[in-house]
Amino acid sequence: MRTLTFIILLLLTGCECDSICVASKETKNLLKNYSNQTEVVSYLQTYNGEGPGSEKFAVFVAWGVEHPEEFISIMNHQNITEQTLDLISYTISDIGYSKEYCEIYEPSVNGRNVATIRKAILGCKYNAL
């Protein structure tokens, strides 16, 4: 009976999505539907609060593993700030994607901000050179 009551209350009130959940949904939607890289860079550089901002970067980094060329291109965009590069670089290691990004940013990859990202990724063999 308790379970049935809970389900009825849940259906009547709906599930609430907090600011972190909203940031996740917004980021996924943007990355699925963006029309140009400037749109993504502007979104990444907009302050949404600590928790939502962290979630936004985590979703972007996870997306980048599946879309490495697009990720590198966005990270090399002329409007991306050093602060955003630092936050994304930190997120790569913080959420456990160092190995994947060491492979994505392998030594033959070139671009405006590639060296900055390479230096920040923890555990890459080429950083020891």
C-alpha positions in Angstrom: 0.0 0.0 0.0 2.9 2.4 0.8 4.4 1.8 -2.6 1.2 2.5 -4.3 0.7 5.7 -2.4 4.2 6.8 -3.2 3.8 6.1 -6.9 0.5 8.0 -7.0 2.1 11.0 -5.2 5.0 10.8 -7.6 2.7 10.8 -10.6 0.7 13.7 -9.3 3.7 15.9 -8.3 6.2 14.8 -10.9 9.9 14.4 -10.5 11.8 17.6 -9.6 15.0 18.3 -11.4 17.5 20.4 -9.4 20.0 22.8 -10.9 22.6 20.1 -11.5 20.1 17.9 -13.3 19.0 20.9 -15.4 22.6 21.7 -16.3 23.1 18.1 -17.5 20.0 18.2 -19.6 20.8 21.6 -21.1 24.4 20.5 -22.0 23.3 17.3 -23.6 20.7 19.1 -25.6 23.1 21.7 -26.7 25.8 19.2 -27.8 23.2 17.2 -29.7 21.8 20.3 -31.5 24.4 23.1 -31.7 24.8 25.0 -35.0 28.3 26.4 -34.5 31.2 26.1 -32.1 30.8 29.7 -30.9 27.5 28.7 -29.4 29.1 25.9 -27.4 32.1 28.1 -26.3 29.7 30.8 -25.1 27.6 28.2 -23.2 30.7 26.7 -21.5 31.9 30.1 -20.4 28.7 31.2 -18.9 28.7 30.9 -15.1 25.9 28.7 -13.8 27.1 28.2 -10.2 29.6 25.7 -8.8 27.5 22.5 -9.0 25.8 23.1 -12.3 29.1 24.4 -13.8 30.9 21.2 -12.8 28.1 19.1 -14.3 28.2 21.1 -17.5 31.9 20.4 -17.9 31.6 16.8 -16.9 28.9 16.2 -19.6 31.1 18.1 -22.2 34.2 16.0 -21.3 32.2 12.7 -21.5 30.8 13.8 -24.9 34.3 14.6 -26.1 35.4 11.0 -25.6 32.8 10.0 -28.2 33.4 13.1 -30.4 37.2 13.7 -30.2 37.6 15.8 -33.4 34.7 18.1 -32.4 36.0 18.4 -28.9 39.5 19.4 -30.0 38.1 21.8 -32.5 35.9 23.5 -29.8 38.8 23.6 -27.4 40.9 25.4 -30.0 38.2 28.0 -30.7 39.6 31.5 -30.7 37.1 32.7 -28.0 37.8 30.1 -25.4 39.4 31.5 -22.3 42.3 30.2 -20.3 40.0 29.8 -17.3 37.6 27.5 -19.3 40.6 25.5 -20.6 41.7 25.0 -17.0 38.3 24.0 -15.8 37.8 21.5 -18.6 41.4 20.1 -18.2 40.8 19.6 -14.4 37.4 17.9 -15.2 39.1 15.5 -17.5 41.3 14.1 -14.7 38.7 14.6 -12.0 36.1 12.4 -13.5 38.5 9.7 -14.6 39.0 10.3 -18.4 42.8 11.0 -18.3 43.6 7.8 -20.2 41.1 8.5 -23.0 42.3 12.1 -23.4 45.9 11.1 -23.4 45.0 9.1 -26.5 42.8 11.9 -28.0 45.6 14.4 -27.4 48.4 12.2 -28.7 51.6 13.9 -29.8 50.6 14.3 -33.5 47.5 16.4 -32.7 48.0 20.1 -33.3 46.1 23.2 -32.5 45.9 26.5 -30.7 45.4 25.2 -27.2 46.6 21.6 -27.5 49.8 22.2 -25.5 47.8 23.7 -22.7 45.5 20.7 -22.5 48.3 18.2 -22.8 50.2 19.7 -19.9 47.1 19.5 -17.7 46.0 15.9 -18.3 47.3 13.7 -15.5 49.2 10.5 -16.4 50.1 11.0 -20.0 53.5 9.4 -21.0 54.3 12.3 -23.4 54.1 14.8 -20.5 57.2 13.2 -19.0 59.3 13.9 -22.1 
